[in-house]
C-alpha cells in the first residue's frame, strides 16, 4: 500500500481514538509527510521498507538543514507515534524507531528564533540613525533567504533580480545558486538602495556591493555579529544568537510550516548528505512558490 493510505489511517486514529485537536493532528501528519518526502528522495517506496538506519539518516538530514534539537525531537515524536500506530494495526512486525533516542536538548538555550522574536529584532532597529535602513534590510534579507553571513556581506546589486523575485548567491566552494526573496525583503532593498545607499560616497571597486559601511566599503562579518548582538540586548532577548540563527530560523519556520525538504535544502545551498543520491535541481518557480506559501514574512 502507498504512504497515503497509511497516513490517512493514522490521521483517523489520531482524531477518533486519541481525540486530538485538528492542529495536533495536522502537526503529526506533517511530521510523517516529511519522512515520506525523504524516503522518496532516497528511492524508498514503501512505509515498511524504512529501517532504523533510514530514520537516523533522516534526523541527521533535517539537522543539517538547520532544525534545532527541540524541533528534531518534536518531529521524531510524530514519526514514532506513526510507527506505534502501524504496529498496533499489525501492519508491521517491528518498529524502526523503537531504539532511536530523541536529540539531546541539554541546558543550552535554543538557537532558533520564533517568528515573534524575528519581528521584535527587526522592529528594534532605530530607523532614525543613518545606518538604520541598512540594518533593517540586512536582517530582512538574512531571514527571507536563509543566507550565511559571508553571503550577505558579499551580495552584489547586479545579482538582485527585483522583477523575478530572486537573488544570485555565491556560496561555499564558489558554487552559485538562485534563492527566492520575499516581498518584504524586496521592498526594504528597494528603499535602502534607492533612498539611502545612493547618497553615499562609495570606494572605488565597491560599487556593486549591496551593503556598505559609512566609509563606502563592504561590511565585515564582525560588524554583522555586533549589530545582531546589540539588537538582542535592546529587546532583552534571553538567547545567544548570531547571523546564523536567522539561517536556522529560516529553515525551521519553512519546514515546520510544511515546505518541501528538498526545496529548503536547495535554497540553503546544501549538498546531499548521502553520497549515492543524485542531486536534482528543482524548478525555480517551485522554489519561489515555496517562499510565497510557507515563509512567515513572504507577504508582509
Backbone torsions as a table, in degrees:
resi	resn	phi	psi	omega
1	UNK	NA	155.7	-178.3
2	UNK	-79.6	164.1	176.8
3	UNK	-56.4	-39.2	-175.0
4	UNK	-56.6	-42.2	-178.2
5	UNK	-66.3	-45.5	178.8
6	UNK	-63.3	-40.4	-178.9
7	UNK	-66.8	-39.0	177.3
8	UNK	-63.7	-39.4	177.2
9	UNK	-64.1	-41.0	178.1
10	UNK	-63.1	-41.5	179.6
11	UNK	-60.7	-45.1	178.8
12	UNK	-64.6	-39.9	178.4
13	UNK	-60.3	-43.8	-178.8
14	UNK	-65.2	-38.5	-177.1
15	UNK	-77.4	-45.7	-172.0
16	UNK	-86.4	-45.1	-174.7
17	UNK	-90.3	-33.9	-179.5
18	UNK	-101.2	-7.5	175.1
19	UNK	53.3	41.5	179.7
20	UNK	-79.9	156.6	177.6
21	UNK	-70.2	162.5	179.6
22	UNK	-59.0	-40.4	179.8
23	UNK	-63.7	-40.9	179.1
24	UNK	-67.3	-42.5	178.1
25	UNK	-60.8	-45.9	179.7
26	UNK	-59.8	-38.9	179.8
27	UNK	-64.6	-44.3	177.9
28	UNK	-61.2	-44.0	-178.1
29	UNK	-65.0	-40.2	177.9
30	UNK	-61.7	-38.0	178.9
31	UNK	-60.3	-47.3	-178.6
32	UNK	-67.2	-38.3	179.9
33	UNK	-64.6	-30.2	175.8
34	UNK	-65.6	-41.2	176.6
35	UNK	-65.0	-39.0	177.8
36	UNK	-61.5	-44.5	178.1
37	UNK	-57.6	-45.4	-178.9
38	UNK	-64.8	-41.5	178.9
39	UNK	-60.4	-42.3	178.0
40	UNK	-62.7	-38.6	177.9
41	UNK	-63.2	-32.0	-177.6
42	UNK	-93.9	2.3	178.4
43	UNK	78.3	21.6	178.3
44	UNK	-96.8	113.5	-170.0
45	UNK	-92.0	-20.4	-173.5
46	UNK	-120.4	144.9	174.1
47	UNK	-56.1	-37.9	-174.6
48	UNK	-74.5	-12.9	178.7
49	UNK	-83.8	-13.5	-177.6
50	UNK	-65.3	129.0	178.3
51	UNK	-109.6	171.5	176.9
52	UNK	-59.5	-39.6	180.0
53	UNK	-63.7	-37.7	177.3
54	UNK	-61.6	-44.0	-179.0
55	UNK	-66.9	-40.6	178.5
56	UNK	-62.2	-42.0	179.2
57	UNK	-67.2	-35.8	177.2
58	UNK	-63.0	-44.4	179.2
59	UNK	-63.0	-39.6	176.9
60	UNK	-63.5	-39.2	-179.6
61	UNK	-61.6	-49.5	-178.2
62	UNK	-70.2	-26.9	175.5
63	UNK	-66.0	-40.5	179.7
64	UNK	-70.5	-23.4	175.0
65	UNK	-73.8	-16.5	175.3
66	UNK	117.1	3.1	179.5
67	UNK	-68.8	136.0	-179.9
68	UNK	-68.7	158.9	176.7
69	UNK	-53.4	-37.3	179.4
70	UNK	-63.5	-43.2	179.2
71	UNK	-69.3	-36.6	176.3
72	UNK	-61.5	-44.0	-178.7
73	UNK	-63.7	-40.6	179.8
74	UNK	-65.4	-41.7	179.9
75	UNK	-65.6	-42.6	178.4
76	UNK	-62.7	-35.9	178.5
77	UNK	-60.3	-40.9	178.3
78	UNK	-64.8	-40.0	-179.9
79	UNK	-69.2	-39.3	177.1
80	UNK	-61.3	-41.4	179.1
81	UNK	-62.5	-37.8	179.1
82	UNK	-62.4	-46.1	-177.8
83	UNK	-74.2	-27.8	173.0
84	UNK	-65.8	-37.3	176.4
85	UNK	-63.6	-45.6	179.9
86	UNK	-62.1	-35.6	178.0
87	UNK	-67.7	-42.0	179.3
88	UNK	-61.5	-36.3	-179.0
89	UNK	-86.8	4.8	-179.1
90	UNK	59.9	27.9	176.4
91	UNK	-81.8	-24.3	176.6
92	UNK	-134.3	156.7	-179.8
93	UNK	-101.8	-21.2	177.3
94	UNK	-134.5	146.6	-178.2
95	UNK	-96.9	113.0	-177.9
96	UNK	-68.5	-12.6	-178.0
97	UNK	-100.1	-3.6	-170.6
98	UNK	-57.9	-41.3	-174.5
99	UNK	-96.1	3.4	-178.1
100	UNK	-87.3	123.9	179.3
101	UNK	-88.6	148.6	176.4
102	UNK	-67.4	149.6	177.0
103	UNK	-56.7	138.5	-179.2
104	UNK	-68.3	125.3	-179.3
105	UNK	-82.8	-32.4	179.0
106	UNK	63.1	-168.6	-179.6
107	UNK	-100.4	-6.1	-178.1
108	UNK	-68.0	137.1	178.3
109	UNK	-64.8	142.0	-178.6
110	UNK	-62.3	144.5	-178.5
111	UNK	-102.0	27.6	175.2
112	UNK	-116.8	133.9	-179.2
113	UNK	-88.2	146.8	170.4
114	UNK	-77.3	165.4	178.5
115	UNK	-60.5	-38.5	-180.0
116	UNK	-65.9	-36.2	179.3
117	UNK	-70.1	-37.5	175.4
118	UNK	-61.0	-47.0	178.8
119	UNK	-59.0	-44.1	-177.9
120	UNK	-63.5	-41.3	179.0
121	UNK	-63.9	-44.0	-179.3
122	UNK	-66.8	-40.8	-179.7
123	UNK	-71.2	-17.8	-179.4
124	UNK	-78.7	-11.6	179.0
125	UNK	-65.0	130.8	-179.8
126	UNK	-83.8	102.9	-176.5
127	UNK	-76.2	-6.0	177.9
128	UNK	-80.8	-14.3	179.0
129	UNK	-87.7	152.7	-177.9
130	UNK	-55.6	-35.1	-176.6
131	UNK	-90.1	0.5	-173.8
132	UNK	-60.1	-51.5	-178.6
133	UNK	-62.2	-38.0	177.7
134	UNK	-62.5	-48.2	-177.1
135	UNK	-63.7	-41.7	177.6
136	UNK	-61.4	-43.7	-179.2
137	UNK	-63.7	-40.7	179.7
138	UNK	-61.7	-42.3	179.2
139	UNK	-66.0	-41.1	178.4
140	UNK	-61.4	-42.2	-179.2
141	UNK	-69.8	-42.2	177.2
142	UNK	-54.6	-49.3	-174.9
143	UNK	-77.6	-34.3	-179.1
144	UNK	-69.0	-32.3	-171.5
145	UNK	-115.3	-8.0	179.6
146	UNK	65.4	39.1	-174.7
147	UNK	-80.0	153.7	165.4
148	UNK	-75.1	156.9	-177.8
149	UNK	-62.4	-35.8	178.9
150	UNK	-66.1	-33.3	179.1
151	UNK	-71.7	-33.5	179.2
152	UNK	-68.2	-49.2	-175.0
153	UNK	-71.0	-18.7	179.2
154	UNK	-102.5	8.8	179.2
155	UNK	-63.1	130.3	-179.4
156	UNK	-102.4	144.2	178.2
157	UNK	-61.4	-37.0	-178.9
158	UNK	-67.9	-12.1	178.9
159	UNK	-103.5	13.4	175.7
160	UNK	-104.4	116.3	-177.7
161	UNK	-105.7	87.4	-174.0
162	UNK	-58.5	-45.1	-175.8
163	UNK	-68.4	-32.2	-177.3
164	UNK	-90.7	-17.5	-179.6
165	UNK	76.2	35.2	178.5
166	UNK	-134.7	156.3	166.4
167	UNK	-125.9	147.1	177.7
168	UNK	-96.7	126.2	-175.6
169	UNK	-118.2	138.0	171.0
170	UNK	-102.8	111.3	-175.1
171	UNK	-100.2	-152.8	-178.5
172	UNK	-61.9	141.8	-179.9
173	UNK	67.6	22.7	-179.9
174	UNK	58.0	26.8	179.0
175	UNK	-86.0	130.6	-178.4
176	UNK	-94.1	147.8	174.1
177	UNK	-148.9	153.2	174.6
178	UNK	-98.4	128.4	-177.7
179	UNK	-120.0	129.0	175.8
180	UNK	-64.4	148.7	178.5
181	UNK	-129.8	134.1	-174.0
182	UNK	-72.8	165.6	-175.5
183	UNK	-62.7	-38.8	-178.5
184	UNK	-65.5	-41.7	179.1
185	UNK	-67.1	-39.3	176.9
186	UNK	-61.1	-43.9	179.7
187	UNK	-61.0	-44.7	-180.0
188	UNK	-65.9	-41.1	177.7
189	UNK	-60.5	-43.0	-179.4
190	UNK	-61.2	-44.7	179.5
191	UNK	-65.0	-48.1	-177.4
192	UNK	-62.5	-47.5	-175.5
193	UNK	-69.6	-37.7	-172.8
194	UNK	-97.4	-12.8	-179.3
195	UNK	-119.9	-16.7	-177.5
196	UNK	-119.8	-60.2	-174.5
197	UNK	-62.9	-33.0	-177.1
198	UNK	-67.4	-10.5	177.8
199	UNK	-97.8	-0.8	-178.2
200	UNK	-84.0	152.7	168.0
201	UNK	-85.2	124.5	-172.5
202	UNK	-112.6	133.9	178.9
203	UNK	-65.3	144.5	178.1
204	UNK	-57.9	132.1	180.0
205	UNK	93.4	-7.5	-177.4
206	UNK	-111.1	9.6	-172.4
207	UNK	-60.5	-28.8	-173.7
208	UNK	-94.2	-8.2	178.7
209	UNK	-73.1	131.1	-176.1
210	UNK	-69.0	-45.5	-173.5
211	UNK	-108.8	122.6	-174.6
212	UNK	-124.1	153.3	173.2
213	UNK	-85.9	-177.1	-175.2
214	UNK	-67.1	-15.5	177.7
215	UNK	-92.5	4.6	177.6
216	UNK	78.4	24.7	179.2
217	UNK	-121.5	160.2	180.0
218	UNK	-58.9	148.6	178.2
219	UNK	-72.7	155.2	175.8
220	UNK	-92.4	162.6	175.6
221	UNK	-59.4	-41.7	-177.7
222	UNK	-60.1	-38.5	-179.9
223	UNK	-62.7	-40.5	179.1
224	UNK	-64.4	-43.9	177.8
225	UNK	-58.9	-43.8	-177.3
226	UNK	-64.5	-43.4	179.3
227	UNK	-58.5	-46.6	-177.7
228	UNK	-69.1	-39.9	178.4
229	UNK	-61.3	-43.2	-179.9
230	UNK	-65.7	-38.4	178.4
231	UNK	-67.3	-39.0	178.3
232	UNK	-61.6	-41.0	177.9
233	UNK	-66.7	-36.3	-177.8
234	UNK	-63.2	-37.5	-179.3
235	UNK	-97.3	7.5	179.5
236	UNK	58.2	42.2	178.9
237	UNK	-73.2	121.8	-176.9
238	UNK	-90.0	51.1	177.5
239	UNK	-141.0	149.7	174.3
240	UNK	-91.7	111.0	-174.7
241	UNK	-124.9	165.4	-179.4
242	UNK	-149.8	177.2	175.7
243	UNK	-55.7	-33.3	-178.3
244	UNK	-67.1	-22.5	177.7
245	UNK	-61.9	-35.4	177.9
246	UNK	-66.6	-36.5	178.1
247	UNK	-65.7	-45.4	176.7
248	UNK	-61.4	-41.5	-178.3
249	UNK	-65.8	-40.4	176.0
250	UNK	-53.9	-51.9	-178.1
251	UNK	-65.5	-45.0	-177.8
252	UNK	-62.5	-46.7	-177.0
253	UNK	-66.6	-36.4	177.7
254	UNK	-67.5	-48.2	-176.2
255	UNK	-67.6	-43.9	179.7
256	UNK	-68.4	-22.1	176.5
257	UNK	-81.6	-10.1	176.5
258	UNK	113.0	8.0	-177.3
259	UNK	-68.7	153.8	179.3
260	UNK	-65.0	132.6	-177.1
261	UNK	-59.5	-45.0	-175.1
262	UNK	-70.2	-30.1	176.2
263	UNK	-64.0	-44.8	179.0
264	UNK	-64.5	-41.4	178.7
265	UNK	-57.5	-44.2	-178.9
266	UNK	-69.4	-39.9	-179.3
267	UNK	-65.8	-32.3	177.9
268	UNK	-77.2	-16.9	-178.4
269	UNK	79.9	26.9	178.9
270	UNK	-88.3	139.5	170.1
271	UNK	-78.8	166.4	176.7
272	UNK	-63.7	144.9	179.2
273	UNK	-85.0	-7.5	176.4
274	UNK	-108.9	138.7	-175.8
275	UNK	-74.9	-18.0	-175.9
276	UNK	-88.7	-17.9	-175.8
277	UNK	-76.0	133.8	173.2
278	UNK	-84.1	119.7	-174.6
279	UNK	-74.7	116.0	-177.3
280	UNK	-100.2	122.5	176.9
281	UNK	-78.8	134.4	-176.4
282	UNK	-88.5	156.0	177.6
283	UNK	-61.0	135.2	-175.5
284	UNK	-62.4	-33.6	-180.0
285	UNK	-66.4	-31.6	177.8
286	UNK	-69.0	-41.5	177.9
287	UNK	-62.6	-43.5	-179.6
288	UNK	-63.2	-40.9	179.9
289	UNK	-66.2	-32.2	177.3
290	UNK	-61.0	-44.0	177.2
291	UNK	-63.4	-45.9	-178.2
292	UNK	-62.7	-36.7	-175.3
293	UNK	-83.3	-34.7	-167.3
294	UNK	-119.8	-14.7	-179.1
295	UNK	-80.1	131.0	-175.0
296	UNK	-58.0	-27.4	-176.2
297	UNK	-112.4	17.9	-175.5
298	UNK	-65.2	-32.6	-178.3
299	UNK	-117.6	23.2	-178.1
300	UNK	-67.3	NA	NA
